[in-house]
Amino acid sequence: MIRVLLVLLLLGSVEGRRVRGQRTQSRRTDTPESFPLDFTAVEGNMDSFMTQVKNLAQSLYPCSTQKLDQEMKLQFLRNSSVTCNDGSPAGYYIKESRGSRRWLMFLEGGWYCFSKHTCDSRYETMRRLMSSSKWPPTRTGTGILSPQPEENPHWWNANRVFVPYCSSDVWSGSSAKTDQNDYAFMGSQIIQEVIKELVTKGLDSAKVLLLAGSSAGGTGVLLNVDRVSELLKDLGHGSVQVRGLADSGWFLDNKQYRCSDCIDTISCAPTDAIKRGVRYWHSVVPERCSEAHGGEDWNCFFGYKVHPTLKMPVFVVQWLFDEAQLTVDNVHLTGQPVQESQWRYIQNLGSELRNTLKNVPAMFAPACLSHEIITRSYWMDIHVKGTSLPRALQCWDRSLRNHGNGSSVQAPPRGCPLHLIDSCPWPHCNPTCPTIREQLTGQEMSVVQFLTHLGFDVQRMAQQQGMEPNKLLGMLSNGT
């Protein structure tokens, strides 16, 4: 209903341009015309515009016999040989949007396992990430998967696909479950099969496919975006513009704060875990990345190593102080206040991450302690240098609009930045960061309380910066 209303609202301006003498191309009569929704003209008063649209749409609901169903529905893969870890069928959730030529395919995250021992433990504690046996019949989208324009202003009207993570292999595996193999690892093949099925549902005539993912799904985007493009070309649909959106999947293969034995997923250093996983999963990585690293395919699981080898454009979203990165680096922020050496390690982590992102043309990196964002309901609230993430993604989309299937990016319009990274040096120095809560009580913490808990010494830091402690506290409170 909202889509119909917006088309009606925009139709007048479209017809007006036509009357003013612009030549109009002949229309196809076999499919309904859809008009791309561009919010640029109303960005200054977006909240008011959305409120009016929602009120008008709700007033039309009585005209309809039933409320619109916006949930994504579960479909199991027709190819039953491509499975989850335990041999149960893999699948995806889909909500088609008739008339839209934009497709959004999201890869779920959720760590990984890299040995029989770690996978057995995962199966006991996180079975939904290894089996489809208890998947619900529908899913409700949030953030960039939301069907509501006030929560998702640029992608609400796209065909939306959610692919559950049940392969535990960072979407890279290619080995089936056999009498010799207790588990299947088929993440790479699951993506390929989903694409083949979506082609029969309208992806064949799509203009844009955005392959998105969070955490392990974000890394999965980096590993698979070029292969998805190649598959569509092989199927005869090379005109589909394939792009990637990697959220919280840009991990570093850095040295842990405290080195530990590689016993389980949490304590194992990222490099050690991935090296074992690549062999255990029979991983498939981008060909150009494998060649660039002499066949040492584990390198391709780390964003700053794989990104320069990719052909398809990828927008990178990454917290500068990612909780998952800190966890595998053995920095634990619960319990006793953080020691000074840990505080320095955390600050250095932010600096290292900035350095790896400096040559990424399209990115959004807030100085926050968090993990994942694009499917959070508050994803519009986070800003870097005054720009929200949805706005930055829209700018990126506009910069790619006329560039087909390639990585070339034209300069964005004025006031439409693509490379957004916080320069302030502390966790949560950005005032729009997600709310911090004390883990035991659930109470909100101020930035100053949070940094004090981390072991931040206001007196010493002020002395190092050559300023009064009260001035530094004011800067911290204001996020400057």
C-alpha positions, 0 to 999 in steps of 0.5 A: 500500500505504501509503495502504491501511494508513493508511486502516486505521489511521484507520478505527478513530477514524472509526468511534469518532466515529460510534458516539459519536452523531454523525449520519452523512451517507448515503454514495455507493455509486458511488465508494470513500470516502477519508479526509483524512489530518490529521497534527496529532495526531502532529506532535510525534512525526512521525518516529516515526509515519512510521517505523512506518507505513513499516515496517508497509507494507513488511511487507505488500509480500510480499502484493502481486504487484508493487511499487506504481508511483509514477512519473508517466507522460508524456501528450502533448496530444490537441490537437496544435496546442498545441505547444512552441517548436519545434512538437513536441507539448506534454504533461504527466506524471501519476500518478492517485490513485484515491479522492483528490479533491485535485489538484496541478498543477506548472509547471516553471521555467527562465528564458525568451527574448525575441527570435529571437537569445536563443531561437536561443541557448537552442535550442542550449544548453537544447533540452529547455526548447523541445522535447519530442523527448527527454522521458523516458517517466516522471518521479519526483516529489520534494518536494511531488511525492513519493509518500512521506509521510515526504518529503511529509506533506500532498500525497503522496496527491494526484493529481500532475501535472508540466507540463514547461516548453517554451514559454520565455514564463513560461507566458504566450504565445499565438502558434503557430509559422508560416512567419513565426514561427520559434518557438511561444509557447503557455505559457498555452494549454498550461495550458488544454489540460492542464486540459481533459484532466484534467477527463476524468481526474477533475478534474471531481469534485475538491475542490481543485486546487493550481496550483504552480510554481517560478521561471518556473513560480512566476510562471506560477502568478500569471499563470494561477491566476485563468484556470484557475478561470475555465476550470473554471467555464466547463466547469461545474466551478466547485465545484473550489477553485483555489489557487496556490503560487508558489515563487521566482517573486516577482521585483522590477523593481528597478534593477540593481547595474550596468546593462548592455545587454539582449543576453542573458537573463542580463544584461538587466534584468528590466523590459527583458526582460519588456517585449520578451517580452510583445510577442514571446510575445503574452502573456496576463495576468490581466484585472484586473491589465492593467486596474489597470496601464493595459494595460501588461501587463509589470507583471503579471510582477512578484509585488507588482504582480499579487498584489493583483489576483488573486481566487484565494488564492495562497501565496508562497514566496520566498527573501529573497536569491534567486539568480536575482534577484541574477543578473539584477541583475548581482550575481555571487558567484563569484570575487573577494570581493564589494565593499562596495557589492555587500554593501549592494546584497544587504542592500537587496534583502532589505529591498525584498523584505520590504516587497513581502511584508508584505501577503501573507497566506500566505507563507514567506520564509527569509533564505537565498541560494538558488533554488527549494524545493518540489520539493527533497528537503530542502524539509521541513528549512527552517524560519522561526520554528520552522515548516517549509514543509509545516506552513505549507502545511497551516495555509493549507489548513486556513484555506481549507477552508470558503471555496470558490472565493475569496480569503477566509482565516479565522484559522488555528488557534493555533500554525498560522502563515501569514505567515512571514518571517525578520527577520535581515538577512544571507544565510544568517542562518537556521541551517536554510538549505540547505548552502553549497558552494564552487563550485570545490571543492564543500566545505561553507562555514560561515556565517561563511566564506560571509559573509566571502567575500561581503565581510562585515566583521565588525569594522566591522559589530560596531562599527556594531551596538555589540557585540564582534566575537566576540559578532557571530560567535557570533550569525552562527554560531547564525543569530540 
